[in-house]
Amino acid sequence: METDESSRVLPFQLQFDKPLASQITIAEWNPEKDLLAMVTDDSKILLHRFNWQRLWTIAPGKCITSLCWRPDGKAIAVGLDDGTVSLHDVENGKLLRSLKSHCAAIICLNWEEESQLITDDHGHTSKYEDRTSRFFPPAPRVPRMPGLVSGDNGFMDDSEDSFQELSNSSHQRFNILCSADKEGNICFSIFGIFPIGKVNIHNLTFPTCHDGAETTNRVSNASIQKVALSKDLCRLIVMCSGDLVKVGADLGEANMAGHNEHGLHCLALNTTIFWNRKNELHQVAQQASNIEDLTEVVRTSLSVMCRQWSDAMNTFQEKFSSLSTLIINHGLDSSPQEEFLSLLGGARTSPPVHQFLVNTLGEVGVKRISKVLSGAGKELQRIVLDHLQPAVEVIGFRIGELRGLSRWRARYHSIGLDESLINNATEKAGMLLVQVERFMRVLSSVVQQYSNFFNWLLKCIKLLMSEPSDQLLPYNSELVIIFLKFLYEQDPVKQLLEISETEYEVEIDLETMQRVRELVQFGGFSDTEYLRRTLAKEFQLMELSFKEAFQMPFTTISRKILCEDILPLFPLPSLPKSSSSMRIPTSVSYYEDFSGASVSPQTVQNQFIDYVSFQVPDECFSDIVNCICIVRGFMHDSHCLKKGCSSLEAVLLHVPVDYQCVDLSLYKDSQIVLLLNKVTNTSESAGDGCMMILQASDLQYISMSRSAYIDVWRLPELKDSVAYLHIEDEKARTIPHSVVAPLAVSASRGVACVFAARKRALVYILEEDEDEVSDAE
């Protein structure tokens, strides 16, 4: 008995038993490091090391509904109840990026990378090289917005390097982040930052043929439970609850007679476009995501510049507005400009101007306002030179790279890279660079005009006060006249930077417009009206052109993601609301298939086989109680059916007597970890928990029949071959607490974290098989 007991305890060695301040709702191990991310019931994210040392805690301020790691473990994706997916740095929890691809709460996240390195058409390993670094220095950062806390604009602090690493995806394996919301939308983002596709499972149909008649089916009133992208990126398995209905020729829906269609279903979506065009998608996503980053640099630069210049101009206007009041109080009907011109012309100084210059403004006031405007001008020039202009230049280069790719229609037209749209975006980027250069000339001229005006005012004040003025800087009388005529009550800098409700057009003489029209004949651009637009308006048009150009690949890829197969699993209570709130333990994973029984040898997808495990609720079938089901080979079954065979197999496992399944997780090497609770007679008393490991690949699977009728639950076919589990016969260990979901298992590190109902966390080491242990001994 001692030997049996020790062998039963061997796979699970308790490492820690720690108290928790809050109950944990979500937990995920880092795929590459000994780090555990946990979400508390008050929506805080805790990151702990394996030794339970806490590294950081963050609170997004919104309800956290899902969580997953990037495959390399360097970033973590967090789904929020408002539809936002935020990416955080593993080192410090800093916000890297926020994406708003959904309008409803994110139900689940799945981040998968390709299993093999990218190869070219000849089978050679290829690596996409981003040539930008050959010609440009490192990309400019987002300038700091006065009064803005880092991360408020969806990007992290410019002092961090992780943001650049997130955007520099040329060295990464191709990966895709899948996010699903409670309204049935599934979004796909390359590298987690570039949206590339979106489908709604309510709109996905699956045709079937019976007795020569083809029917179309779909799942309506669906609620997604889990999504899992295969390691070759060719299939997406979606587990959802909903009504299985037939769609008529008039697109109307009809229930399937004689059957309870509401239940849990498994859908297989064909996403082979990601694998077939991963080289092209990698390059487009690399350039487009960097363009979007640089666009944010431009947007923030314009905003900061507009605010700083407005603050400086408010200082000028607040001080000089008192002159108009003095003129009115003295009974004059002249304007401040006329009074200043009279003073400049050598006429007698009027009493309001004398009072304003000597008493109100004074030498100190002139110098202070001059310093403010001069400082604002220098700061705007610095932002343009350090942030705005470099960003626009790199944008022009990157969109030019995409322009070259778009001309390779044989490879890039199929993913939606439209040459005409990219050409338009390229032209708009070039026009923005022209606008930036013009803005620098206007800004320099305006700052010079203000400086000359203030030099003249200082000279006037000295003369009015009968003080020597030999040490003052000289001024240009003609520039003073130009300033009073065009700049005293106008602000061309603000007009170029700010988007106003009334469309503002820059005045351009006819000769210049004619020269622009003549230049169009030489090619390179077709827009002759760009000089009439402001810098802010040009930026708006460039953003719109980018949105249109990048929307085309998004739309094209979305249309190519189709439903390939539907597998009804088990019925649920007929009211959708009751089933949508029901939590059903599920797990989907992909393992290498060494049997060679899968599909054709031409595709890499044959190297993997899917395992779908789930708990079967007791109320689903009268003769299937307290069972867990494992289904494998589903994603290849539609291909096998065309050949007249089936790859779909399943097994029913009966949970040990007196226990109920709390959660389950597929583990490495086709293993499954079960988390069980002992059933007690009274609800007040809490029973002990139990954790168990099974070798899923060694179970006695039964081939499941697939007929043309998809509205038939297949699990009853397995009721006569149920495998009964016993605690004493399996690798299991009793846990001295009542346990609750979630169960967090790390396949790479061989550890599991179990959470007790009374706010405790227990970390176990999952040992090797007994044979391996004995061999090591």
JOWO-V498085 format. One record per backbone hydrogen bond with DSSP energy under -1.0 kcal/mol. CO is the residue of the C=O (numbers start at 1). NH is the residue of the N-H. If there is no record, write none. Layout:
co nh
CO NH
CO NH
//
This chain:
co nh
1 5
2 6
3 7
4 8
5 9
6 10
9 12
11 767
13 765
16 763
18 761
23 41
26 39
28 37
33 35
34 50
35 30
36 48
37 28
38 46
39 25
39 26
40 43
44 40
45 58
46 38
47 55
48 36
49 52
53 49
56 47
58 45
63 81
66 79
68 77
70 73
74 90
75 70
76 88
77 68
78 86
79 65
79 66
80 83
80 106
83 102
84 80
85 99
86 78
87 96
87 97
88 76
89 93
94 89
97 87
99 85
105 182
108 180
110 178
112 176
118 126
120 123
124 120
131 134
132 135
132 136
145 148
149 152
151 154
157 160
161 165
162 166
163 167
164 168
167 169
169 172
174 114
175 191
176 112
177 189
178 110
179 187
180 107
180 108
181 184
184 201
185 181
186 199
187 179
188 196
188 197
189 177
189 192
190 193
190 194
194 190
197 188
199 186
200 203
206 217
208 215
210 213
213 210
215 208
216 247
217 206
218 245
220 243
223 241
226 239
228 237
230 233
231 115
234 271
235 230
236 269
237 228
238 267
239 225
239 226
240 265
241 223
242 263
243 220
245 218
246 254
248 251
252 248
254 246
259 261
262 572
263 242
264 569
264 570
265 240
266 567
267 238
268 564
268 565
269 236
271 274
272 276
273 277
275 278
277 281
278 282
279 283
280 284
281 285
282 286
283 287
284 288
285 289
286 290
287 291
288 292
289 293
290 294
291 295
292 296
293 297
294 298
295 299
296 300
297 301
298 302
299 303
300 304
301 305
302 306
303 307
304 308
305 309
306 310
307 311
308 312
309 313
310 314
311 315
312 316
313 317
314 318
315 319
316 320
317 321
320 323
321 325
322 326
323 327
324 328
325 329
326 330
327 332
328 331
335 339
336 340
337 341
338 342
339 343
340 344
341 345
342 347
343 346
350 354
351 355
352 356
353 357
354 358
355 359
355 360
356 361
357 362
361 365
362 366
363 367
364 368
365 369
366 370
367 371
368 372
369 373
370 374
371 375
372 376
373 377
374 378
375 379
376 380
377 381
378 382
379 383
380 384
381 385
382 386
383 387
383 388
384 389
387 391
388 392
389 393
390 394
391 395
392 396
393 397
394 398
395 399
396 400
397 401
398 402
399 403
400 404
401 405
402 406
405 408
407 409
408 411
408 412
409 413
412 417
413 416
416 418
418 422
419 423
420 424
421 425
422 426
423 427
424 428
425 429
426 430
427 431
428 432
429 433
430 434
431 435
432 436
433 437
434 438
435 439
436 440
437 441
438 442
439 443
440 444
441 445
442 446
443 447
444 448
445 449
446 450
447 451
448 452
449 453
450 454
451 455
452 456
453 457
454 458
455 459
456 460
457 461
458 462
459 463
460 464
461 465
462 467
463 466
476 480
477 481
478 482
479 483
480 484
481 485
482 486
483 487
483 488
491 495
492 496
493 497
494 498
496 536
509 513
510 514
511 515
512 516
513 517
514 518
515 519
516 520
519 522
520 523
529 532
530 533
532 506
534 538
535 539
536 540
537 541
538 542
539 543
540 544
541 545
542 546
543 547
544 548
545 549
546 550
547 551
550 554
551 555
552 556
553 557
554 558
555 559
558 561
562 270
565 268
567 266
570 264
575 579
576 580
577 581
585 615
587 613
589 611
591 609
603 606
604 607
605 608
607 593
609 591
610 633
611 589
612 631
613 587
614 629
617 620
626 655
627 616
628 653
629 614
630 651
631 612
632 649
634 637
636 640
637 641
638 642
640 643
640 645
641 644
648 704
649 632
650 702
651 630
652 723
653 628
654 725
656 659
658 679
660 677
663 675
665 673
670 696
671 667
672 694
673 665
674 692
675 662
675 663
676 690
677 660
688 678
689 735
690 676
691 733
692 674
694 672
694 696
695 698
696 699
699 701
702 650
714 717
715 718
716 719
718 721
723 654
726 729
726 730
730 732
731 693
733 691
735 689
735 737
738 757
744 753
746 750
750 766
751 746
752 764
753 744
754 762
755 740
759 20
760 756
761 18
762 754
763 15
763 16
764 752
765 13
769 773
770 774
771 775
772 776
773 777
//
